[in-house]
Every structure is written in C-alpha cells, then in structure tokens.
C-alpha cells in the first residue's frame, strides 16, 4: 500500500468513522473526507478507465477540476453518473461505482484500444464515417454498423432509467454584494461589505469556508490560516445582513448582474430530511459581484502523465493538509514554478518521503530552496520527467532539460517513486468574468489568462486577479469589498501573513516533447500529438481545435487542459499564445443537475383557473380536464359509461331536447370608446361598424402575414361599447394583439380594451327546447324569436340576478349564451338547470361540445393552427372587400392561394372505427398502409347524429376532393383504413335548426 | 436583464414580452405597395449595437415600451412609452 492516512493532521474528524462502498467493497473514512481523499487513505489509487483508450486512471486533483476520477453514485434507487470523486462528501452508506470498464476496473478488456491508438486519434470519426464512401469500411452505413460497439467502448458513465424521486427547488435572491468564493480574499471582501451595512451573500462551493487557508499551512493574523478562517466565518455567520451559502457553486453570470447558483443541500447526507430539497437553484440579482474564485493549477504535459499516481502538486498538498492523507510514500515532484515546493514541504511534514524535486528551471528562488531543504532533498534543476513506469506508478524517467529551447539531453535515468506530483503553473478561475462578457487577457509573466475588464458590475479579488499570494488575497479582497460598497475608508484591519516569499511566475514550459502518449486533456484522451495533428490538418483556430479534437469538452470543460492545449497549438503555429486566443467560457462553470433547472417554480406559480360553476361540475361527477390553465368538464359520465358513450349521450341530448355547457372560459374583452367600431373594422376581416346596437356578429382575425389568428363573436352593447369574445386558448394573445395596435400603430384611436374574462360567467343553453328553458326562468325581457332573433342580445334577470343573453350557436341548434356576473354564476346555472328539468336538460362537457362542432364543421384552434388562411378554411365570405384590415395586404400572396394548400374537408371512417387526430391522409397506401401524405386529421369524434366516426381534416386541394376516397395512415398508433372525403358541413348544412 | 418600466420601475425580463423591432413602420392600411408590406412584416436588420425595440410590460402595467437595447451587452440605453401621449406629464397622470 502506497497511499495512506497520515497519523495526524488534517481537518477531518478521526473520532467519526464513516463506512462507504466503492465497486462493491466497503471502506472506512472519516467525517470531512471526500470520496477521493477516503479512497486514497485506503490505498485505492486506480479509480477509473479513460474515455477512449481505457487507460487506467487515478485521482488527479482535489476539486471540481477533476478530469479522471468520475464515479457513478447510487442513491435513492437512482444512478447518477460522472460525479467527480473529489467533490463527493462521504456519508454512511455511500455507494459509488467506477465507470467505463468491463468486466472490472483492474482488468479491462477494452484496454486493447490502446494498441489501436492511431485509429482513435483526432478526427477519427469524421474521417471514417463521413464523407465519400471509398471501400467497404467507410461511410454512414459502416457507422451504423459500428455505432453500438463504439458507443459502448468510448464514454463516461451510464445514466439510469429510473424516475428521480427526490425534490429540487428554486429560489430568487437579491443582495447588494454577492461574494463568490470564501477563500482569504472572499472572506475579507464579505467582511468589508458586511461592516458597511450591505446585504451580502457569500457563496462557497466547498462545505467549509476558508479556501486555500485550509491547506496553505501559512499563518494569518498570528494564527494558523485555518483558524483565522474559522474565526472570520464565525464573525460573518453572526451578522444579520450576511447570508452564507456553502456547498453552493455560482455557475452562471448573466446580463444585469443576474447570477445562477446551485446549492447541494442534501448530497452529503445519507437521506434528505422531509421537506428539504436535494438541490436548490438560486437566481441571484446582485448589485455588485466580488469574484474571488481563486486559481486552478495546470499540469505539465509529458509522456505517461496520466498514470495512476500522477497528481497535481496543489492537490497533493491539499490531501496532506486538509485531509491528513498521503497520496504516496515516496513522492517525486515535477514543476516549472515555486508553488510545488510548498507542496513538497507539506507532504514531507505529513510523513511522506520526497524522493526528488525535478524542476525545469535552471535557477530557483531562495524561498523555494529553503522549502526543498525542509522537504529534505536537493532539487534537480534544469531537468524534466520524460516518462513514467508501472500500472500504478513505480518509476519516473528523468533527463536534462533546457527550459529555453525545450531540448532534452543526456541519458534518461529512473527515479523510484509511487507518486508524482506535478505543477505547471496556475490559471486564475476567470470563467464567470468571461461569461459576463469580454475577452480574457494573456499575461506573459504569469503564463495565464487574466480576467477581462469588467463590463458588468463586478470586482475581482485574490488569485482570480492573478495575485497569487495570501497577503495579496487579503488586501485585494478588502479593496474589492470596499469598492463594492462605494465607501472610501475601510472598516477592516489587514492581518499579517507569515508565508514563504515564493516566486509567483512559472517558467514558460508547458510540454516535455519525448516519445510516448502525452495527455493534454485527460478526460477526453486528447494527446499533444492530437493537437499537432489538428494543426497539420488545418484546424488551427481555437474553436476548430476544440471541436476537432474535443479538447476541453465534457464534464470538466478543460479546467486543467485549456491552457496547455493552447500553448501546444501556439508552438505548432509559431505564434505567441495571446495570438492564438482562447474559447469563451459558457455556463455552467461546473456540472449542475437538470433537476435543479426543472425545479418547482413553474407549477407552483401557475394558477389553476376555475370557473364559477367549478364546484357544481365536480359535485356532478364531471371528469375535469386541463385546457391551458383552465379546468373544464370533459364529460359528465354516468356509472359504467365510457368516455365515448358519455359524450355521445350528451351531444344527442342537445340535438334531441336541450343541453347546457359552461362557457365561462371564453376570452372576453371589453372594447370601449368613440373609435371602438372603427378599431374593430381594422382588427376583424369583416365589418363591425355597421353592426346595430343589441346585435352580435361572428368575426375572424388574421395576422399581418394573412394567416388566420382567432375567431369569436363580438357583441355591440352600445354605440361605443363592444364585448369581444375569443377562443379560450387565445384570450391572452388576442388581448396583447389589441393592446399592441392601440399603443403602437394607432395610438390616436380613442379606444380602451379591458380583459373581463374573469368578470363574467357564461352558460350555453342549446337544443330545440332551449327557448322554452329560458322562457321558464328569464324575467324582465321576452325571449321569443321577435325580441331575440338569431344574433340578438337582450338584458333581463334569472332568479333575481341580472343576465345578458345572446342568441348564437356553436352546436348548430337553437342556442343562447347566458352571461351574468361571475359571482352569480352558479346561482344562475342552477336556476337554468331547474328550469330545464322538465325538458331533461343535460349538462355537456368539452367532448360533446367538440362532437357538436365537428358535425357542424365549425373551426377551432385545431384548424386555425397558425398555418391556415381564411380561404383554406372556406371563410372567404368573411373577408371584407370594402375596407383594409390587419392581414388584408398579404393574405392573397401567391403562396397563400396556391391550389396545393391544405384546405378544410370532412372525413368519414369507412371501416366503422375511430379516426385519430393528427393521423395522415394518403391518396394511395402501400402494403404497409403508408404513402405520400396529402393532409391530416385535425379533429375526430363519434357523431351521434350521423352514427359514424367522422373527423375534420386539412387536405391538399380541399373541396375538389369531396366524394373521393383516401386512406388514413397513422403508423404511430397502427391505425390504417379507408375514409371518404366529404364537405365539412356534416349535419344540417343549410343551418335550419339554429333558427328553431 | 432589467428593464426600467416608466410606470413600475426596474423589473426583470420575465415580466416583459418582446413585441418586435421598433424601427419598422406600418404602411398605410390601404397601401398596396407590397415591398413596403414585406419590409414591415418580414425584413429585419440584425444590428450589432443599439437597437430600438418594443417590449410590453405584460406582467405589469401592460404598457408597450420603446426600449433602446445594446444587442451586444444587453445594456438598456433608453426606455419610453410607445404611446407617445403617455410620455407627457399630462399623460402620466
């Protein structure tokens, strides 16, 4: 066993052992461990197989930048793949599995892919499976043959199929100052802003505040850095104006200083307490953002740099100091900068032997030399690692190296080591600043991209700005806090830091060019040679490089690989790195759960719209259905009835005697003002200014492009007063349409529109006996044919409540719509029911309403589908020639009057079976019932009046096909059969019945 | 994105509906100039930088606003009511 737990040290709680399972084997860790630290403490260094080549891989980092150690977590019956082991806090019973291996992690069959290396180099898929077919092993057909095997062999974890049973939640938050990152810089910024009385949110992705203070081994304010951080955290926690969010990653920076964050609320617990979500999505609107997101360490690229046992130096330091874990017994260090020396000293102090410090630089700083002395080893300056040996690391090969020319010389010699820690310099974590806008700026001394000039309200602090020392973190943090508050004088004392005076600038060395596979992107198995191949083949822009090689893609988004990849491309092109540029960072900064994005905000804030008669329907055992936000009765089923039997009975009752239907959901808009009539002439295709007071008219609206938009009746209640009705679905859109024209196009018109949908309750009373029902209950007005002709309006009372009655018909029967104030809705409805009792009045739902309208050939949203014109629907008679209207200019363009357009017809099932909405109509069907579509069914029902299954359809040519036969083709529902195309006016085409 | 509604104050984008390009001009209703109609209904420049557009505060006062927005930065440069009468002191009462 090489990796192991140190005898002391770390911030873990050795009194709290925790048992967990990895690949079926049970291990013990301590409270405070991540899965990665606990596995290392148990000597587990092989944790995964690589993406393409199935090479054995170990733990490479200690944080969210982890490219290798991705595992699948099994929790609550759900498997969640691709979670970095470095970000999983262990809990009792944690069960995790390694990925992309078969049959086992130790022995993986697909590791033979390594032998076929050239086959999987960059561009392999494009070259092999796309483009011209030359020979048998090329082209799309070959891809279809290979896909299954390749998908199985190359990849990350496997997602589960189970439904996720846990809860997710969304929160909105507002603050004056949002501090991202709670390292020394973030803590100082938050303290400064909080003391100035600002509302502060401090977000930290780790469970513990302090960031680098938890592993730097330095002293701040005369205390150990961890203790200083603890005190600061306690101070901030005590303040009312500070909200601290731990385990919270700010992952998106959007316009208007709106930031997105994910809080992992219960991932670290064996089970979520009742009512507590797993993840909480935060949408934070911040006055100013302090970005104190730190820096991410880069690896060096050299052959064998992916072997288990190779790890970033900063990560190793973190394991030693924060978790009391040694990643190896005999550790070699390979670096181009001073920071790795601190790691060497930390590892030595924790109990490991440092066997070599290999530094590409010829000269190093006195501080680094002092740390090397602490580590008990003289550094090998001017040297480089050229290879590694062992399934798990046993040896590193070392050679003389000239950092100025990149040349190796002399013979390689082995150094025995079970762990190699590597540092290639540090890259500020500028992701959020890049998302906020602006191009990152290359800094030649730090060999890193620095954040752009802010074009939103943010201030940078600490290592994020390229200021890598703790003293700078504290001072820039305080300054950032001050700047965020807009105050001049600081209220916070700057603590002293005791730390070695390291040289922050690395040597400009990214790659050691020696024989063997040297990985740039460990997660996607992209090698330095792949980058050069991309260059040779012309994919030289960073965006092309990324897409051709997949460098920087996948779950880690190239956090460790972006800069080395760019450096290698820059070298190949003979350009400086700043000329090659970098890709723009996009949200999310690190992976987030889809559950948190789909969390409960929408249905929580969506109202249920209930009509005033809702309770009556429910009491009457109506089966309710949702129509948009509305709940409407679908059928009033009798015991034992099917849906079809129920609506057929209801519809037949309407045609035989009388029925009643709740139409309160129709959109209703009061249109008032001296110019109201003229406005309606613009809005509707037909004329409304000639409509007498006390009459209603059916109207059709088009869009500007001449496509049908909505229909409904509009009632003239006074010279300057109309009540417009719209379809239920389009009520909001029509209102917006009217408001747009009044605000923007014709602001001079004196018209006011008000939505009154909720103010009126409506009941349609339809059937040959409808008038008799009204006569039995309406007072204050006559309702005979003379007083209340077709499309006439009267005012009266029912059971003491004022009502407005319009005689109009959707069902084709003698019918009335009775409107009253919403508060009287149920009262009036019940009075109508009582008056109708002698006639057997039957309440009917949406299904019967639909059947009645299909029998009459009336159109609804299924036919006014945003593609059909008035002529397609045979509503030409509504298009006024006397005046222009919205849509009149463009409605008769060539394409909109073409003979081949889909136009409205009726279809009758010839095999006595139902027709399905959405089914295609084909002229000729082949043996499988398939053919070229000439249109589709828009609505269908069983017609009690015709005693047949019928439907409306939009069919090429429309009327010209009346009397012909065609086929229904519905492979999705496996429904095929012959239909007859007829007029859409199935029933009472002359309209005799509505005149009673 | 925050849009400062002259009635309601700064409000989140989610409260607004985009109502299209505010640089287009609707031809006279009786016009038969097809090019003018195509320009009004279909043809849109896609400028990089300041752009005049209509936004309705549909989740608030429902007024249509003329918003000048920078399409690069989403900065809101100016906001006024689309209904000119509302921009006068008299109109606001």
Interface residues (C-beta under 8 A of the other chain):
Chain A: X255 X256 X258 X285 X437 X455 X682 X704 X705 X736 X739 X740 X742 X743 X744 X745 X747 X884 X885 X888 X889 X890
Chain B: X1 X2 X12 X13 X17 X19 X22 X26 X27 X29 X30 X31 X32 X34 X37 X40 X41 X42 X54 X56 X58 X62 X63 X64 X73 X74 X81 X82 X83 X84 X85
